[in-house]
Amino acid sequence: MNLSYFISKRISREQKQGFSSTIHKIAIFSIGIGLGAAIVSFLIMKGFQETVKNKIYSFSGHLVVTRFTMNNSTDEQPMKYGIDVYKHPDKYPNVRHVQEFSHKAGLVKTDTEVLGVVMKGVGKSFDVKSFEENLLEGKFIQFQDSGYANQVVISKIISDKLNIKTGDNIIVHFFQNPPRFRKLKVTGIYETNLSEYFDSKVIIGDIRLIQRLNDWSDSLAGGLEIFTKDVDRIDDAGMAIGQAMDFDLNIERVSDRYQQVFEWLNLLSRQVNILLGIILTVVCVNMISIVLILVMERTQMIGMLKALGGGDKLIRSIFVYQGISLILKGLMLGNAIGLGLCYLQYQFKFIKLNPHDYYMSVVPISWHWEIVGLLNLTTFLVVTVVLLVPTMVITRVSPIKAIRFD
C-alpha cells in the first residue's frame, strides 16, 4: 500500500472528533455549497436559454426563405414557395419540416377599441404540434378543403386589451387600396410572453385569406419557415438549401432576425461563467486555509517523519491525499444539493417568475448531464492543483523545530 495514502487514512480516522473534525466539515461544506450553486446556476441558465429560443423557433422556425428585394416597402414580396426544399425536405441534411407563411398589416376593431395588428397567414403545412405549447385556450385554426377559414388565433395580450374571448367574432381592417375588411372568429388564444416581438401585435390566420386579399395565386407566399432537427447544425442546412435555391431568394437564420434576444442570452452564459470563476476562487481560498491549518496541527508529525528520513514529497502527498478525500466528499454533497434542488424545481415548480419580465412563469430547469460532469471535473482538478500551494510550506519545516513545536 502507498505509505502516504496509509498515513493519510490513519490521520483521517483519528480526526473524527475535535477541532480537525470541524475543519474537515467546513471544507466539505464549502465545496458542496460551491458546486451545488454552480450546478443550479448552469442548469437554470440552460433552461432559460432553451425556453426563450424554443418560443421563438416555434413561432418562426430556424431558417427563413424570402424573396430578395432592394425595395424598402413594408409589404412582402411574394415568392413561389413550391421550391425543392418545400417539396423534398428529406433530401436536405438536418431539415425536419418546411411551411409557408405570409404577413398582412391591419386593424382589429371592436365596439370600443381599435388595435393595430399583423396577421400571420399559415397553411395546412403549419407545424401545429410545435406551436401547441403556446396555446392557452381553445384550438388552432381548422383549415378547409376549399376557400379560406374565417378563423383566427390571437394572443392573450390582444385578448385582454380588446376584451375578446374564444368564440367571439372580430372585424379586421386590412391596409391596402382599396381597404378591405373581414369578419373572423377567434378559435384560440396563445401566449409566448415575447410581447415586443409576437404577443402584442401578431394574430394567426389562414394564408389563403391573405392570398385572396393580395390577389395572389395559391402558389405564392411571403416566404418559407424551415425547422431543423439539430439547432447546433443550422448552418449546414442553410448552406445546402442556399446552394439549391434561385438567386432571387434569400435565406437567413431566425437568430439573426432576433439578434438582440440571442445576444442577450449569450451574455447570460458569460455571467454564469464569471459566477463559476468566483465560486472556484472562494473554494480554493478556503481549501488553502484549511490545508494550512491541517499542516500546522501536524507540525510535530512532519518533524518526526523528516527525522526518520521521510522526504518532502512523501509528506506533501499525505496532505494532498487528505485534501482529495475532502474534495470527493464535497463533490458528493454538492451534487446532492444542486441536483436535489433542481429536481424539486423541475417537478413542483415552486419558484415563480413574472412572465412579462422573464418570458416564462416559472424558473426553468434543463438537464444537461455533460455540464454536471464537466463542473465536477473542473472543480476537482482546479482545487486539487491548488492543494499543492499550501503543502509547499512543508519544505521549509525544520525537523528539530517541528518536534519541539507546541
Secondary structure, 3 states (H helix, E strand, C coil): CCHHHHHHHHHHHHCCCCHHHHHHHHHHHHHHHHHHHHHHHHHHHHHHHHHHHHHHHHHHCCEEEEECCCCCCCCCCCEECCCHHHHCHHHCCCEEEEEEEEEEEEEEECCCCEEEEEEEEECCCCCHHHHHHHEEEECCCCCCCCCCCCEEEEEHHHHHHHCCCCCCEEEEEECCCCCEEEEEEEEEEECCCCHHHHHCCEEEEEHHHHHHHCCCCCCEECEEEEEECCHHHHHHHHHHHHHHCCCCEEEEEHHHHCHHHHHHHHHHHHHHHHHHHHHHHHHHHHHHHHHHHHHHHCHHHHHHHHHCCCCHHHHHHHHHHHHHHHHHHHHHHHHHHHHHHHHHHHHHCCCECCHHHHCCCECCCCCCHHHHHHHHHHHHHHHHHHHHHHHHHHHHCCHHHHHHCC
